Amino acid sequence: MTAAAAGQPFVVSRTLVVGGWLVVGSLVAGLAAGQLVVGGRGNLVVPLALVLFPVALWKRFEIAPLVLAGTALTIEQFPEIGSLGSLTTQIPLFHGLGGFRPSDLMALLMLTVYVARSGTDAVGPAPRSALAKAILFLLGAVAVGLAVGIGGGGSSRVALTEIRPYLYLAVAYLVVSTAIRTRRHVRALLWTCVLAIAFKACQALYIFLAVRNLNPRPEAVLGHEESLFFATFVCLTMALWLFDVRGHLRTTVTVLTPVVVLADLANGRRVAWLILAAGLIVLIVVGLVAVPRRRKFLWRFAFVLTAFSVVYFPAYWNKTGGFAQPARAFHSALAPDPRDAASNLYRVQEDANLNLNIREAGHLGKGFGVPIDYALPIVDISDIDPYIAYIPHNGVLYLFMRMGVYGAAAFWCLVAAAIVSGCRLARSGDSEFAAVGLLIASVVTGYTILGLNDQGFFYYRVAILLGVLLGLGEALVRLSKAPAGPVDARPAPGLVLAGEAGR
């Protein structure tokens, strides 16, 4: 007998009320989005979607890591990169709103929800590790650099643009480390990264096929960030096999790895192969220590790579096709062709100017928002890259120029703490957690190479990915110390369930 039939008042559950409002809101938002597209204002659809995002985030804070990883890996920071792939370049997440970005609002919203729900079961405790302290030290150095730059007459708008990557890294680290509370959350995040990178690989190949017959052909089809993302995918594949983490996730990344490598070739970025080489070296070296039972496999893998290199590099040393890109990356450093020589010469001149600025700035650096003083002869490429007046290619010298020796030391302490924490996690008794730890060490190494060569410390997407992985590592350390609960024992739905099928 129902409550109404018994004469008792009918009580509507809170879940039913929230669900009803979500359904109504979705219908209204869908109709509004349709009207915007028909009216030629489709670029406003994303802001409209953000109206419903706070509700979902409040109810399920564990979706925050998925949103961070998914958006960082798929949406371009610069809309002019890969313009034929308009599906993602036209989403105004990392550009627009004058001096601010919609991504700023997203990060602020996540922080607000974290603070509001802190101390509840919705979020885990904030990490207090050496890595967390290193991030705090870096934020302190960034704050000093901001004060020095604006106090010295720098542009506050440019200064905010320059410090945004470090803020994004810290926010992503905090959010992910506290939102990931179960093994199911971990696998959902890994699946998000895999599917997002695979999507960008397919997009790269699509754009390449569309422009391959153009004359002149574009030098690249996607941004420099994809160099690190594609290497992350390959390193994840290797780590899952190295630690024998079975399941549909490993099967999926193994099948898709050739597609990702082809996309890396199509993208034509020289630094991509330096990043991948460094990542594989880290995998081999750390794996030899962390996984003694796999040493024979690793030595064989290193031998195969060496044998392949002995044959491949002489064969493709002087060629320029797609399959010659790895050889070209090393060739350009040792004996560059005229095009690469011009690029290398510019960077030599740029470094000379940076060293001059570092000497002039002193121990605290010039601060953020202050234009680089290009006093020494150099070609003006500001029409190609408007940020070049503030953000050079060499990120290592850039850190010294902006934050001085103390800020640069804080940054490299963060890098060292991140690599050490990844290596420690790689020695975990849980093979799945260990694979992620090895991945973290490899990606952080690749991040430093990208920063040295191609403004890698300035890319928002890269900073978010790094924060996501570092936060994931902290969450795994916490999970490894906690007793397994009934939530972890439940099979995860959808894609996560597929990852469990082969275990």
C-alpha positions as CSV (number, residue, x, y, z in Angstrom):
1,M,0.0,0.0,0.0
2,T,1.4,3.4,-0.9
3,A,1.7,6.3,1.4
4,A,-1.0,8.3,-0.5
5,A,-3.4,5.4,-0.3
6,A,-2.9,5.2,3.5
7,G,-3.8,8.8,3.9
8,Q,-0.2,9.9,4.6
9,P,1.3,13.0,2.9
10,F,3.4,12.2,-0.2
11,V,7.0,13.2,0.3
12,V,9.1,13.9,-2.8
13,S,12.6,12.7,-2.4
14,R,15.5,15.1,-2.8
15,T,17.0,12.9,-5.6
16,L,13.7,13.1,-7.5
17,V,13.6,16.9,-7.2
18,V,17.2,17.3,-8.3
19,G,16.7,14.8,-11.2
20,G,13.6,16.6,-12.3
21,W,15.3,20.0,-12.4
22,L,18.2,18.5,-14.3
23,V,15.8,17.1,-16.9
24,V,14.0,20.4,-17.3
25,G,17.2,22.3,-17.4
26,S,18.6,20.0,-20.0
27,L,15.5,20.4,-22.2
28,V,15.6,24.2,-21.9
29,A,19.4,24.3,-22.6
30,G,19.0,22.0,-25.6
31,L,16.3,24.2,-27.1
32,A,18.4,27.3,-26.4
33,A,21.5,25.7,-28.0
34,G,19.5,24.8,-31.1
35,Q,18.3,28.4,-31.5
36,L,21.8,29.7,-31.1
37,V,23.1,27.4,-33.8
38,V,20.3,28.2,-36.2
39,G,20.9,31.9,-35.5
40,G,24.6,31.6,-36.4
41,R,25.8,32.1,-32.8
42,G,27.0,28.5,-32.2
43,N,30.0,29.8,-30.3
44,L,27.8,30.6,-27.4
45,V,26.7,27.0,-26.9
46,V,29.7,26.2,-24.7
47,P,29.0,29.0,-22.3
48,L,25.5,27.8,-22.1
49,A,26.6,24.4,-21.2
50,L,28.7,25.8,-18.4
51,V,25.5,27.0,-16.8
52,L,24.7,23.4,-16.0
53,F,28.2,22.4,-15.2
54,P,28.2,23.8,-11.6
55,V,25.2,21.6,-10.7
56,A,26.9,18.4,-12.0
57,L,30.2,19.4,-10.3
58,W,28.4,19.9,-7.0
59,K,26.7,16.6,-7.2
60,R,29.6,14.6,-8.5
61,F,32.9,16.3,-7.8
62,E,34.7,13.2,-9.1
63,I,33.9,14.4,-12.7
64,A,36.3,17.4,-12.2
65,P,39.4,15.4,-13.1
66,L,37.7,14.0,-16.2
67,V,36.7,17.5,-17.4
68,L,40.2,18.8,-16.8
69,A,41.9,16.0,-18.7
70,G,39.3,15.9,-21.4
71,T,39.4,19.6,-22.2
72,A,43.1,20.0,-21.9
73,L,43.8,17.1,-24.3
74,T,41.3,18.1,-26.9
75,I,40.7,21.8,-27.1
76,E,43.4,24.1,-28.6
77,Q,44.9,27.0,-26.7
78,F,45.5,28.9,-29.9
79,P,42.5,28.8,-32.4
80,E,44.8,29.4,-35.4
81,I,46.5,26.0,-34.9
82,G,45.0,23.2,-36.9
83,S,42.3,25.5,-38.3
84,L,40.9,22.8,-40.5
85,G,40.0,20.8,-37.3
86,S,37.4,23.5,-36.4
87,L,35.5,21.1,-34.2
88,T,37.9,21.9,-31.3
89,T,39.7,25.1,-32.4
90,Q,36.5,27.1,-32.3
91,I,35.6,26.2,-28.7
92,P,36.4,29.3,-26.8
93,L,37.8,27.7,-23.6
94,F,41.4,29.0,-23.6
95,H,40.8,32.2,-25.4
96,G,38.2,35.0,-25.3
97,L,36.7,37.2,-22.5
98,G,39.4,39.9,-22.9
99,G,42.2,39.4,-20.4
100,F,40.4,36.4,-18.9
101,R,39.5,33.0,-20.2
102,P,36.5,30.7,-19.7
103,S,39.1,28.2,-18.4
104,D,39.8,30.7,-15.6
105,L,36.1,30.5,-14.6
106,M,36.2,26.7,-14.8
107,A,39.2,26.5,-12.5
108,L,37.7,29.0,-10.1
109,L,34.5,27.0,-10.0
110,M,36.3,23.8,-9.2
111,L,38.2,25.5,-6.4
112,T,35.0,27.0,-5.0
113,V,33.3,23.6,-5.0
114,Y,36.3,22.0,-3.4
115,V,36.4,24.6,-0.6
116,A,32.6,24.3,0.0
117,R,32.7,20.5,0.1
118,S,36.0,20.2,2.0
119,G,35.7,18.0,5.0
120,T,32.9,15.9,3.5
121,D,32.9,12.6,1.9
122,A,32.8,14.3,-1.6
123,V,36.5,15.2,-1.5
124,G,39.6,13.7,0.0
125,P,42.2,15.4,2.2
126,A,44.6,17.9,0.6
127,P,48.0,16.4,0.1
128,R,50.8,17.4,2.5
129,S,53.7,15.7,0.7
130,A,57.0,17.1,-0.5
131,L,55.5,17.5,-3.9
132,A,52.7,19.6,-2.4
133,K,55.2,21.8,-0.6
134,A,57.2,22.2,-3.8
135,I,54.1,23.5,-5.7
136,L,53.4,25.9,-2.9
137,F,57.0,27.2,-3.1
138,L,56.6,27.7,-6.8
139,L,53.4,29.6,-6.3
140,G,55.2,31.8,-3.9
141,A,57.9,32.5,-6.4
142,V,55.3,33.3,-9.0
143,A,53.6,35.7,-6.7
144,V,57.0,37.5,-6.1
145,G,57.6,37.6,-9.9
146,L,54.1,39.1,-10.4
147,A,54.8,41.8,-7.9
148,V,58.2,42.6,-9.3
149,G,56.9,42.7,-12.8
150,I,53.9,44.9,-12.2
151,G,55.8,47.1,-9.8
152,G,58.4,47.6,-12.5
153,G,55.9,48.8,-15.0
154,G,54.9,45.5,-16.6
155,S,51.5,44.9,-18.2
156,S,49.1,43.2,-15.7
157,R,47.2,41.6,-18.6
158,V,50.4,40.0,-20.0
159,A,51.5,39.1,-16.5
160,L,48.3,37.2,-15.9
161,T,48.8,35.4,-19.2
162,E,52.3,34.4,-18.2
163,I,51.5,33.1,-14.8
164,R,48.3,31.2,-15.8
165,P,50.0,27.9,-16.6
166,Y,51.4,27.7,-13.0
167,L,48.0,28.5,-11.5
168,Y,46.4,25.9,-13.7
169,L,48.9,23.3,-12.7
170,A,48.3,23.9,-9.0
171,V,44.5,23.9,-9.4
172,A,44.5,20.7,-11.4
173,Y,46.9,19.1,-8.9
174,L,44.7,20.0,-5.9
175,V,41.4,19.1,-7.6
176,V,42.5,15.7,-8.9
177,S,44.4,14.7,-5.8
178,T,41.2,15.3,-3.7
179,A,38.5,14.2,-6.2
180,I,40.0,10.8,-6.9
181,R,38.8,8.6,-4.1
182,T,38.4,5.1,-5.5
183,R,40.1,2.8,-8.0
184,R,37.0,3.3,-10.3
185,H,37.8,7.0,-10.4
186,V,41.4,6.2,-11.4
187,R,40.3,4.0,-14.3
188,A,37.7,6.5,-15.5
189,L,40.5,9.2,-15.6
190,L,42.9,6.9,-17.5
191,W,40.1,6.0,-20.0
192,T,39.4,9.7,-20.5
193,C,43.1,10.4,-21.3
194,V,43.3,7.5,-23.7
195,L,40.1,8.4,-25.6
196,A,41.0,12.1,-25.8
197,I,44.5,11.6,-27.1
198,A,43.2,9.0,-29.6
199,F,40.7,11.6,-30.8
200,K,43.4,14.1,-31.4
201,A,45.5,11.5,-33.2
202,C,42.5,10.9,-35.6
203,Q,42.1,14.6,-36.0
204,A,45.7,15.1,-36.9
205,L,45.5,12.4,-39.6
206,Y,42.3,13.9,-40.9
207,I,43.9,17.3,-41.2
208,F,47.1,15.9,-42.7
209,L,45.1,14.1,-45.4
210,A,43.3,17.3,-46.2
211,V,46.5,19.4,-46.6
212,R,49.0,16.9,-47.9
213,N,48.6,18.1,-51.5
214,L,48.8,21.8,-50.8
215,N,51.8,23.7,-52.0
216,P,53.3,24.8,-49.7
217,R,52.1,22.3,-47.2
218,P,51.7,23.5,-43.6
219,E,54.7,22.6,-41.5
220,A,52.4,21.0,-38.8
221,V,48.8,20.1,-38.4
222,L,48.4,20.5,-34.6
223,G,50.2,22.4,-31.9
224,H,53.4,21.6,-30.1
225,E,51.4,20.3,-27.1
226,E,50.4,17.2,-29.0
227,S,54.1,16.2,-29.1
228,L,53.9,15.6,-25.3
229,F,50.4,14.1,-25.4
230,F,51.2,11.5,-28.1
231,A,54.4,10.6,-26.2
232,T,52.2,10.2,-23.0
233,F,50.0,7.7,-24.9
234,V,53.0,5.6,-26.0
235,C,54.5,5.6,-22.6
236,L,51.2,4.6,-21.0
237,T,51.1,1.6,-23.4
238,M,54.6,0.6,-22.5
239,A,54.0,1.0,-18.7
240,L,50.8,-1.2,-18.8
241,W,52.7,-3.9,-20.6
242,L,55.8,-3.6,-18.4
243,F,53.7,-4.0,-15.2
244,D,51.4,-6.6,-16.8
245,V,48.3,-4.6,-16.2
246,R,45.8,-6.6,-18.1
247,G,42.3,-5.5,-19.3
248,H,40.6,-3.7,-22.1
249,L,42.5,-0.5,-21.3
250,R,45.8,-2.1,-22.3
251,T,44.2,-3.8,-25.3
252,T,42.8,-0.4,-26.5
253,V,46.0,1.6,-26.1
254,T,48.0,-1.2,-27.8
255,V,45.7,-1.2,-30.8
256,L,45.7,2.6,-31.1
257,T,49.4,3.2,-30.5
258,P,50.2,2.8,-34.3
259,V,47.5,5.5,-35.0
260,V,49.1,7.8,-32.4
261,V,52.6,7.3,-33.8
262,L,51.4,8.0,-37.3
263,A,49.7,11.2,-36.1
264,D,53.0,12.2,-34.4
265,L,54.7,11.7,-37.8
266,A,52.0,13.7,-39.6
267,N,52.3,16.6,-37.1
268,G,55.9,17.1,-38.1
269,R,57.2,18.5,-34.8
270,R,60.9,17.9,-34.3
271,V,60.7,18.1,-30.5
272,A,58.2,15.2,-30.5
273,W,60.9,12.6,-31.1
274,L,63.2,14.1,-28.5
275,I,60.3,13.8,-25.9
276,L,59.5,10.3,-26.9
277,A,63.1,9.2,-26.8
278,A,63.5,10.7,-23.3
279,G,60.3,9.1,-22.2
280,L,61.4,5.6,-23.4
281,I,64.8,6.0,-21.7
282,V,63.1,6.9,-18.4
283,L,60.8,3.8,-18.8
284,I,63.8,1.5,-19.4
285,V,66.0,2.9,-16.6
286,V,63.2,3.1,-13.9
287,G,61.8,-0.2,-15.1
288,L,65.1,-1.9,-14.6
289,V,65.1,-0.9,-10.9
290,A,61.3,-1.1,-10.2
291,V,60.5,-4.3,-12.0
292,P,63.4,-6.8,-11.5
293,R,61.3,-9.6,-13.1
294,R,61.1,-7.7,-16.4
295,R,64.8,-6.8,-16.7
296,K,65.4,-9.4,-19.4
297,F,62.5,-7.9,-21.4
298,L,63.8,-4.4,-20.9
299,W,67.3,-5.3,-22.0
300,R,65.9,-6.9,-25.1
301,F,63.7,-3.9,-25.8
302,A,66.7,-1.6,-25.5
303,F,68.7,-3.8,-27.8
304,V,65.9,-3.8,-30.4
305,L,65.7,0.0,-30.2
306,T,69.4,0.3,-30.6
307,A,69.5,-2.1,-33.6
308,F,66.6,-0.2,-35.2
309,S,68.3,3.1,-34.7
310,V,71.5,1.8,-36.3
311,V,69.6,0.9,-39.4
312,Y,67.0,3.7,-39.4
313,F,69.1,6.9,-38.8
314,P,71.6,6.3,-41.6
315,A,68.8,5.4,-44.0
316,Y,66.7,8.5,-43.3
317,W,69.4,11.0,-42.2
318,N,69.1,13.1,-45.3
319,K,65.4,12.6,-46.1
320,T,62.5,14.8,-45.5
321,G,59.4,12.6,-45.7
322,G,57.0,11.8,-42.9
323,F,58.9,8.7,-41.8
324,A,62.1,10.7,-41.7
325,Q,60.8,13.1,-38.9
326,P,62.6,11.3,-36.0
327,A,65.9,11.3,-38.0
328,R,65.3,15.0,-38.9
329,A,64.9,15.9,-35.2
330,F,68.4,14.7,-34.4
331,H,69.9,15.7,-37.8
332,S,68.7,19.3,-37.3
333,A,70.6,19.5,-34.0
334,L,73.9,18.1,-35.4
335,A,73.9,19.2,-39.1
336,P,70.7,21.3,-39.8
337,D,69.5,22.0,-43.3
338,P,69.0,25.7,-44.3
339,R,65.5,25.9,-42.9
340,D,66.4,24.3,-39.6
341,A,69.6,26.3,-39.5
342,A,67.6,29.5,-39.7
343,S,65.4,28.3,-36.9
344,N,68.4,27.3,-34.8
345,L,70.2,30.6,-35.5
346,Y,67.1,32.5,-34.3
347,R,67.2,30.5,-31.0
348,V,70.9,31.1,-30.5
349,Q,70.3,34.9,-30.9
350,E,67.2,34.7,-28.7
351,D,69.2,32.9,-26.0
352,A,71.9,35.6,-26.2
353,N,69.3,38.2,-25.5
354,L,67.8,36.2,-22.7
355,N,71.2,35.9,-21.0
356,L,71.7,39.6,-21.3
357,N,68.3,40.2,-19.7
358,I,69.1,37.7,-16.9
359,R,72.3,39.6,-16.0
360,E,70.5,42.9,-16.0
361,A,67.5,41.6,-13.9
362,G,69.4,40.5,-10.8
363,H,68.5,37.7,-8.3
364,L,64.7,38.4,-8.4
365,G,64.4,38.5,-12.2
366,K,62.5,41.1,-14.3
367,G,59.2,39.8,-13.1
368,F,56.1,38.9,-15.3
369,G,54.6,41.3,-17.8
370,V,57.8,43.1,-18.7
371,P,58.8,43.0,-22.4
372,I,62.1,41.2,-23.2
373,D,64.8,43.6,-24.1
374,Y,66.0,42.4,-27.5
375,A,69.1,44.6,-27.4
376,L,71.3,42.2,-29.5
377,P,70.6,41.6,-33.2
378,I,67.7,39.2,-33.9
379,V,65.0,38.8,-36.5
380,D,61.6,40.2,-35.6
381,I,58.9,37.5,-35.7
382,S,56.3,39.2,-33.7
383,D,54.0,39.2,-36.7
384,I,54.1,35.4,-36.5
385,D,54.0,35.1,-32.7
386,P,52.7,38.1,-30.8
387,Y,53.8,36.6,-27.5
388,I,57.4,36.4,-28.5
389,A,58.1,39.8,-27.1
390,Y,57.4,38.3,-23.6
391,I,57.7,34.5,-23.9
392,P,60.8,33.0,-25.7
393,H,61.3,29.5,-26.9
394,N,63.9,28.6,-24.2
395,G,61.8,28.0,-21.1
396,V,64.8,27.3,-18.9
397,L,66.3,30.8,-19.5
398,Y,62.8,32.3,-19.4
399,L,62.4,31.1,-15.8
400,F,65.6,32.7,-14.7
401,M,64.7,35.9,-16.5
402,R,61.2,36.2,-15.0
403,M,61.7,34.8,-11.4
404,G,65.4,35.0,-10.9
405,V,67.5,32.3,-9.4
406,Y,65.2,31.7,-6.5
407,G,62.1,31.2,-8.7
408,A,64.0,29.0,-11.1
409,A,65.2,26.9,-8.1
410,A,61.6,26.5,-6.9
411,F,60.5,25.3,-10.3
412,W,63.2,22.7,-10.6
413,C,62.6,21.5,-7.1
414,L,59.0,20.9,-8.3
415,V,60.3,18.9,-11.3
416,A,62.6,16.9,-9.1
417,A,59.9,16.2,-6.5
418,A,57.5,15.1,-9.3
419,I,60.0,12.7,-10.8
420,V,61.0,11.3,-7.4
421,S,57.3,10.8,-6.4
422,G,56.6,9.0,-9.7
423,C,59.6,6.7,-9.3
424,R,58.5,5.9,-5.7
425,L,55.0,5.1,-6.9
426,A,56.6,2.9,-9.7
427,R,57.9,0.6,-6.9
428,S,54.4,0.2,-5.5
429,G,53.1,-3.3,-4.9
430,D,50.0,-2.5,-6.9
431,S,50.9,-3.0,-10.6
432,E,48.3,-0.6,-11.8
433,F,49.5,2.2,-9.5
434,A,53.1,1.4,-10.4
435,A,52.4,1.8,-14.1
436,V,50.9,5.3,-13.4
437,G,54.0,6.2,-11.4
438,L,56.3,5.2,-14.2
439,L,54.1,7.2,-16.6
440,I,54.4,10.3,-14.4
441,A,58.2,10.2,-14.3
442,S,58.3,9.9,-18.1
443,V,55.9,12.7,-18.8
444,V,57.6,15.1,-16.4
445,T,60.9,14.4,-18.2
446,G,59.2,15.1,-21.5
447,Y,57.7,18.3,-20.1
448,T,61.1,19.7,-19.4
449,I,62.3,19.0,-22.9
450,L,59.2,20.7,-24.4
451,G,59.9,23.6,-22.1
452,L,63.5,23.9,-23.2
453,N,62.7,23.9,-26.9
454,D,59.2,25.3,-27.7
455,Q,57.6,27.5,-25.0
456,G,56.4,24.3,-23.3
457,F,56.2,26.0,-19.9
458,F,53.7,28.5,-21.3
459,Y,51.1,26.0,-22.7
460,Y,48.0,25.9,-20.6
461,R,47.0,22.5,-21.8
462,V,50.4,21.0,-20.9
463,A,50.3,22.6,-17.4
464,I,46.8,21.1,-16.8
465,L,47.8,17.6,-17.9
466,L,50.9,17.8,-15.7
467,G,48.8,18.9,-12.7
468,V,46.3,16.1,-13.4
469,L,49.0,13.4,-13.5
470,L,50.7,14.7,-10.4
471,G,47.4,14.9,-8.6
472,L,46.6,11.4,-9.7
473,G,49.9,10.2,-8.3
474,E,49.1,11.8,-4.9
475,A,45.6,10.1,-4.9
476,L,47.2,6.8,-5.7
477,V,49.6,7.1,-2.8
478,R,46.6,7.8,-0.5
479,L,44.7,4.9,-1.9
480,S,47.6,2.5,-1.5
481,K,47.7,3.3,2.2
482,A,43.9,3.1,2.8
483,P,42.1,-0.3,3.3
484,A,40.1,-1.3,0.3
485,G,36.4,-0.3,0.8
486,P,33.2,-1.8,-0.7
487,V,33.1,1.0,-3.3
488,D,36.3,-0.2,-4.9
489,A,34.9,-3.7,-5.0
490,R,32.0,-2.7,-7.1
491,P,32.3,-3.0,-10.9
492,A,32.4,0.3,-12.6
493,P,29.9,1.0,-15.3
494,G,30.5,1.7,-19.0
495,L,34.0,2.2,-20.1
496,V,35.4,1.4,-16.7
497,L,33.7,-2.0,-16.7
498,A,35.3,-2.7,-20.0
499,G,38.7,-2.1,-18.4
500,E,37.9,-4.7,-15.7
501,A,36.7,-7.4,-18.1
502,G,40.2,-8.7,-18.8
503,R,41.4,-8.7,-15.2
